[in-house]
Amino acid sequence: AIPLIIGQNRMEVEVRDAGSAPTLTLMNIDRPAPVTSVRWYYIPGIVGTLLAIFFFVIRQVLKRTVGLKEIRNPYIRGNPIESVENFFGREELLNRIQRDLPMHPIIIFGERRIGKSSLLLQLENRLDENIFSVYLTIEKAQVKENLLAKIAIDVFRAFNKKYATNFDQKRINDLGNAYDPSDLEDDLDKIANEVLKRNANGILLLLIDEIDRINNWHFDLQQNFRAVLLQQRINNLRVIMAGVRITEEKSTDDIASEWYNPCEFIELDCFSYADSIRLIQEPAKYLNYNGESLRFIYDVCGGRPFFIQMLCYKIFYLAQKKSNKDIILEFVENAWSELVNEHSSKISIKWNKLPSELQDIIKNQRQLD
């Protein structure tokens, strides 16, 4: 046997015959690589994997090359962020509350449009299965005398929807304005016990938004509502509230002081630079923001997620209009200038509720224009 290497082999063959001169012949011999046997049942898996890789690559290429006009604006203006995929930042706080949900009530406070409602909704979407949560909003125009009854009805409806039960709300409706704090406490206790029946570690969690609006209520109603939320009779009831300036002083004359001792207060501050950049870039990875444009957005918005979303929404709109994916400083400055010159009602901002530093920035911008 002649040892051949895999691939092309060059051989010289010398032939001799008696009585004649030797003849030299050159030969090229190809040795193919050995074929490894593959079990037939591996083939579908290999083919499936290759197809998955192929479609993933195609999807990424299309994502990069598709025209902006075919893409929906990914930034969210005005509304609280409900989906986990569109929420950025606050991870440390969310993890802490989820991990150590305390027995005492929590009040999350901060300036308007800082992300309090979004945080409550994220908690509702991320909690463990043993926690039955109800998101409640204290509406501005709500009839105050019916507040307690409305809370009970909302809790009953949420429970009926989740567990396909049919708790009767007729008694609550019949009582109307006569429905008092003891009635609400009894009904919350009833739901809390039903939660325990379904899970030995079950918790009833009330997520109450716009809690600061109770500051305008009648003093007795405030006290009664507070007594229900801070009660200690229902062991598996937890309460997390969110509002603006519910605690400024520990004065006995200030209604906020009534909440101070039994509650844990958590101030929601502006985004860090890193979280702001994530909020800018993650929803629209196909846009190419340069360093100057990112810094400008962060500086003029002060790390406030609401204003970042508003400005980026405008940037995306202009990028679509010009079919331009490269976001440079000049482009962002033009978007900001258009935004601050729009009528306040169009961008859902009331001037007297803007932070003072943003008012100064906008005033300076208008003077330059």
Disulfide bonds with the S-S distance in Angstrom:
none
